[in-house]
């Protein structure tokens, strides 16, 4: 059991124990500046989005509308996006359940934004509370240091951009911060709190990647002598995921959600040896900026442990945080508009800053600590804050992209088309739409996924469309370079602005083998007059179609 924090014969006291409980209170000015700065950024972005889209709030990705569509069905006692079939397209077991109670109300569409904003404020409060305990001091210099560190962690975690992404990633970051805070508390001899223990169990249900953080949290519990807590939480986390898999299997689905299977299909074969898999993970991480940053952060924590000769709870804390970072380096994903790594960034930055700067404060004057912290975060920010700043600047355009493409697809299917539709972008088309949506990419149709991977020609597309009585397909031309010969291309719809989050700036409309091309073409002509200004719908055979702005703005 780890019982002391020693290095080369020295024993250090915990700062907050020296100054008493009063030093653990968060000052109002710190809360206002940190949480207020986050909320102010969100308000500015929200206003920009509403102005650009004429008063409508649209998320910056199509994916959150998948969760909202699943939440709608959960509210009706069904699981999937189509009322007549089950599916598991959501990347989170818990997120659609949280959205379900209000999914069919007017406010339901805004619940992801509201929950994400609340997660941002709670994250700020937890960061400041721990910073007050580890870096105590009432004077302005220490207060400024705590504010700077909290803003740095929130900024590097891309919290503002993820708030408007509309998915579960803000909740995932909050869970990561709660776990890291609990681990740091154990380092200081605090008893494990109920929220910390509950998060160890529930975190993996938010996203599977949080299982690594639950694992290191259980290791720290055991290392500090709380073996029963560690065992219960570890088994609880695994049992929660097993129960969800059992639920999916009971519906006749794969034990893993389709989103996990689709991502896995893009990776190498599972037949790789351990060493080959490690090499692949390192190569993958080293060849992208997010992965390289994560490798550097993890390595710095390992160096901290080595400098302490792996002795004491602080060294152990740094070691297990390194393990969590290394796990993502080996098997994690990157990209996705910066969605996949912020949770581990947050955990490593939070833990690393506390360990480093609190250790310095024990040895040096607070001003020296503040200077070093400023230098470290300045140089770290050059790499870690570049992507979040770019993402925030792109948020209004990204939201407008989804409005001009996926939302307009939704409008055509619900307002102008009588039957179901085949798509490769599932979200907006399936949300608040009672008609059948055939997902050709496979998130909402495991049958389609199995037919697509490995690719065996386009015949399966026509077979599935025919079996579901689908007469219309709206797809990315480049995603399906081979299409059934019976499909007739009718039109292309192009964005008015730079493409930020959609996979392409153009979607193509097809009449399937059972469709009526002339009738669909007439409906597309009628639909074209209702498009937003600048969106170009070109019917095949026309040299140039009039834009939506030619008749009226939406």
N, C-alpha and C positions, 0 to 999 in steps of 0.2 A: 504494500500500500504506500502511495506517495504521501508523505506527511510533513515535508518541510520544503522551503524554497531556498536552497543553499547553493552557493557557487564559490569555490575556493575558500571554504571555511566561514563565509559570511552569512548571517541570517538576516533577512529583511522583514520589516513589519509592513502590514497592510495600511496604506495611508488613511482609508476611511475609518479604520478602527482607532487610529490615533486621534483624529479630530472629532469623532463621535457622529451621531446620527444627523446632526444638523448639516454636516458637509455633504450628505447624500441628497439633499433637497435640490431640485432643479430650479434655477432662477427663472423668473418670468421673461426677462430679456432674452435669455438663451433660447427658450421655447419660441418666442415671437420671431426671433431672427432666423432660426433654422426651419421650423415648421412653416413659418410665414413666408420664407423665401421659396420653399417648395410649392406652397399653395399659390403664391403670386405667379410663379412660372406657369403653373397649370391654368390659372385664370387667363393669363395672356394668350396661351396657346388656344384655349377654348374660345375666346373671343375671336381670334384669327380664323379658326375653323368655321365658326358660325357666320362670320362675315363672308368668307369665301364660298360657303355652301348655302347662302341665303337663309340662315337660321336653323339649319338642320345639323344635329350632332351625329357624325359618322366616325366609327373607329378607323384606325389607320391600317388595319388588316381585315381580311375577310374571315379569318379563323374565329374571332369571338362570336360571330353569328352562328357558327356551328354549335358552340356551347349553348347559346341562347335557344337554338332550335331544339337541341336535346333537352334543355330545361323545360321548354314548352311541353314536350312529350312526357317528361317526368311528372309534370303537374297533372297530366291526364292518366297517370298510372302506367305509362308505357316508356320503353327505353329505345331511343333511336332518333332519326329525323323524319322518317315517314311513318304515318299512323298504321300502315299495313305490313310493316316489317321491322324486325329488330336490327340494331347495328350499334357499334361502339366507336364513333368517329372522334370523340373528345379525348384530348391529351391528358385530362385530369379526372380522377374518380370523384373528387369532392366539389370542384368548381361548378359544374352544372346543377348539382344538388343545392348549393347555396343560392343559385339564381332562380331555382324552380318556383319558390313561393310567389314571386311577383312577375314571373316570366310572361304571363298573359295579360298583364296590366300595362297601362301607358308608361309607367315609370320603369317597367321591367327592362326595357332596352337600355336604360341609363344605369342600371344597378352595377354592371362591371366598373363603370367610371367612378361611381360613388364608393364602392368597396375599395377600389385601388387607391383613391385619395385618402380614405381612412387608414389604409395600410401605410401610406407614406407618413402620415402624422404620427401613428403609433411607432413606426420605425424611428422617427426623430426623437420621440420621448424616451425610448429604450436606450438609444445611443447616448443621449445626454445624461440619463441617470447613471449609466455605467461610467461614463467619462467623469462625472462629478465624483464618483467614488474612487476612481483610479488616479485622477489628476485633480485633486482638491485644491481649493483656493478661492477666496472671495474677490480678490483684486482683479482689475480689468484684464491684465495680461493672461492669467490662467483662463478666465472666461472666454477671451478671444481665441485661445488655443483650442478649447473644447468646441466652440462654434465652428472653427476652421476644420477640425477633424470630422465632425458630424456632417458638415456640408460636403466634404471631400468624399466620404463613404457614400452618401446619398447620390452625389453627382456621378461618381465612377460606376455606381450601380445602374445608371441610366433610368432612374426612377420616374422622371417626368415623361419620357418617351413611352415607357412601359405602362404608365397610367392610361394613356390614350390608345395603347395597343388593345386594351379591353379583355385581356386574358388573365390567367392565374399567376403571372410572374411576379406581380407586386406582393401577392400573398405568399408566394414562395420565398421572396427576399425577406419578408417579415418573419417567416418561420426560421430562415437561416440566421437572422439576427437574434431571435429569441434563443435558439440553440447555442449560438456563440456566446451570448450574454450569460446563459446558464453555465457554460463551461468555464468562463472567466470567473464567475461567482464561486464555483467549486475550487478553483485555484486559490481563491482568497479565504477558503474555509467556510463559505456560506453553505447552508443546507439547500438541497435542490428544491426549487419551488414547484407548485402544482402546474403552472403554465408551462414551465420548461419541460416537465415530465409529459404533459399532454401533447406538447409539440413534437417531442421525440416519437410519439405513437402516430400522430395524425399527419405529420409533415410529409411522409411519402405518399399519402393520399392526395396531397396538393399536386405534387409532381414526383415521378419515380426517382429523379436525381437526388431528392432530399433523403433518400435512404442512406446515402453515404454520410450525411451530417448526423442522422439519427444513430448511425453506427459509431461515429467518433464520440458522440454525446454519451452513449452507453459505456464506451471504453473509459471515458473520464469518470463517470459515476463509479465504475468498478475500481479504478485506480485510486479513488478517494475513499473507498471502503463501503460504498453503497451498492453492494452486489445484488441485493434483492431488487432495488429500484432498476438497476441495469438489466437484470433478467426480465423483469416484468415489461419494461419499456421496449426492449429488443424483441421479445416475443410478440408484444402488442403491435409493433410496427409491421412485423412479418405477417402476423395474423390478419391485420387490416388489408394488406395487399392480397393475401390468399383468399380472404372473404370476397373481395371485389372480383378476383379471377374466377372464384367459384360461382359468383352471380352471373358473370358473362358466359361461363360454360353451361350453366343451367338454361340460358337462353339459346343455346346452340351455337355460340360464338367462340372465337379463339380466347384463351385465357388472358391474352394481352390486348389492349385497345388497338384498333386498326392503325391509328396514327403512329404507334410504336412500331408496328410491323412494317408500315410503309417506309419509315426512316431506316429501319434495319435492312430493308431490301436494297438500300443504296450503299450499304457497307459491304465489306468483304465477307466471304463465306465464313461460317462458324467453324469450319474445319481447320482454321489456322491454329498453329501451336501457340503456346503462351508467349514464347519469345518473339514469334512473328507478329502476334497481336500487340505486344508492347512496342515493337519497332514501328508498326503501322500507326499506333496512337501517337508516338513521339513525332513521327514524320508529319502526320496530319496537324498536330498542334503547332509544330515549329514553322509550318508554312502559312500560318494566318496570324494576324496581329493579336486577335483575342487569345489564341492559344499560346502565343509567345509571351504575352503579358502574364497569363496564368502560370506558365512555367517559371517565370522570373519571381512572381509573388511566392509561389510554393518553395522555390529554392531559397529565398531569403528567410523564410520560416525555418527551413532545415538548417541553414547556417546559424541562426539564432540558437537552435537546440544544440548544435555542435559546440558553439562557443560556451555553452553552459554544461558541456560534457554530458548531455542528456540526463542531468540530475535535477530533481525538484519538479514541482507541479507546473512551473512556468515553462520549463523545457519540454515537459510532457505535453502541455497544451499546444505549444508550437509544433511538436512532432505530429500530433493527431490532426491538426489543421493542415499540415503539409500532406498528410495521407489523403485527406478529403480532396485537396487540390490535385494531387497526383492521380486520384481515381478519375477525375473529370478529364485530365490530360489523356489518360489511357482509353477511356470508353465514351467520353462526352461528345456533344455536338457543338458546332459553332454556326454563326450566321443567323438566319431567321430574323433579320433586322435587329440583331443584338439582343435576342431574347434568352439565349440558352446559358450564358455564363454569368450574368449579373448576380445570381444567388451566391455563387462561389466566390466571386469578387468581393461581395459584401462581407461574407464570413471571414475571408482571409484578411481583407483590409481592416475590418473592425478588430479582429483578434490581434493582428500584427501591430497595428498602431498602439493598442493598449499595452501589449507586452513590451514593445520597444520604448515608448515614451514614458511609461510608468517606471520602467527600470532606470531610465536616464534620470528621472526626477528624484529617485532615491539617492543618486550619487552626485548630481550636479544642481546648480542653481536653476530655478524655473526658467530664467531668461535664456540660458544656454539650451535647455530643452526646447523652448519655443522656437529658437533660431534653427536648430536642427530639424524640428518638425516642419517648419516653413520651407526649408530647402528640400527636404525629402518629398513633401507634397507638391512642391512646384515642379520638380523634375518628374515625379510620378504622374502628375496631371498632364504633362505634355503628351504622354502616351495613353493614359487611362481616360482622360476627359475629352479626347479628340472625337471619338465616336459618339458619345452622348451629346456633345454640342452640335455636331452635324445632324444627329437624329432629331433633336429639338427643332432645329431650323427647318427640317423637312416635314415636320408633322402636319402643318396645314395642307401642303401639297399631297402628302400621302393620304390624308383623309379625303381630299377631293378626288384622288384617283379611285378610291373604293366607291365613292358616291357616283362618279361618272361611269364606272364599269360594272361592278358587281350589283350595286343598287339599281342601276338601269336594267340590268338583266332580270333582277327580281321584279321590277315594274312590268317588263314585257310579259313575263311568264304569268304573273298574277292578274294583270289588267287587259292583256291583248290576246293571250293564248288560252285555248280551252283545255288542253290536256297536260300531261306530264312533260318533263324535259330531261335530257341527258347533259351533264356538265362535267367539268373537271375542277371547278371552283365551287365548293358546296355551300358556303356559309349563307350569304344574303339570299340566295335563291331559295333555300329551304326554310329560312326563318319567316314566320307568319305567312306560310304558304301551305295550304291543305293538299295541293296537287303532288303527285309522285315525282320525286327527284332521283334520277339514276346517276350515281356518282361513278363515272368511268375511271377515276383515279384510284378508287378503292377504299376511301376513308369510311364511307357509309355503306359499302357493299363489299364484303369479304369475297364474294363470288367474283366480282369484277377485278379485285386485286389479284386473286389466284389466276384469273384469265390473262391479266396484263403482264404478270411476272412469273416466269420469263415470257417475253414477247413471242407470240406464235402466229402473228398476222392479225388483221383487223376483223376477221369474220365474227369473233366473239362479240364485238361491239354491236353488230347488226342483230345477232341472235338475242342478246340481252335487251336491246331496245324493242325488238319485236315482241318478246315475251312480256314486257311491261307496257306494251301499247304506246311506246314513246314515238312521237312524230317529229319532234324538234330536238336538235342538239346545239348547244352553245359552248364552244371549246376554244382553247388556244391551238391554233393551227400547228405550231411547232411542237407541241406536246404529243401530237398524234400525226406523225408524218405519213403514216399509212392509215387510210380510212376506207370503210366499205364502199365498193363501187356503186352501190345503190344510193349512197348519200349525195345530195345535191347541195352545193354551196350556194347560199342565197345572198349573204351580205357580210360586211365587216364593220365593226364599230371601233373607232379610235378615240383615245383620250385627247383632251384639249391641251393638257400640260405635260411636263416631263414626267415620265414613269418612275415612281419611287418604290412602291411596295408590290404592285401586281407583277406577275411573272412576265407579262407582255403588255404593250400599250394597245394591242389589238385583239379582239375576240371575234370569232367567226360563227355565223349562224348557218346551220345545215338543216335541210329536210331529210329525215331518215327514209328508209325503204318503204315504210308504211305511211309517210307523210304526204301532204298535199302541197307541193311547192308553190303553186299559184296562190292558194289561199294564204299561206304563210307570208308570201311576198307582199300581198295586199295589206296584211296586218303590220308588217315592218314599215311600209310606207306611212301608215297611219301613226305608228309609234314614233317615227322619225320627227314628226312635227312637235312632239312633246319633250324632246331631249333638251338637256341643259345647254346653254350657250357654248359653242365651240366643239361640242362632241359631234364627230363626223360618222354618220352611218351611210356607208356606200353599198348600194345594191349591185350585185354582180351583173356586169353588162353596161353599167353606167361609167362614164369617164370620171365624173366627180359628183358626189352627192351633196346636196345642200346640207348645211350644218343645222343643229338644233336651234341655233339662234336665229335662223332665217324666218321662223314663224313666231315663236314665243319662247320666253325663258321659263324655266321650271322653278 
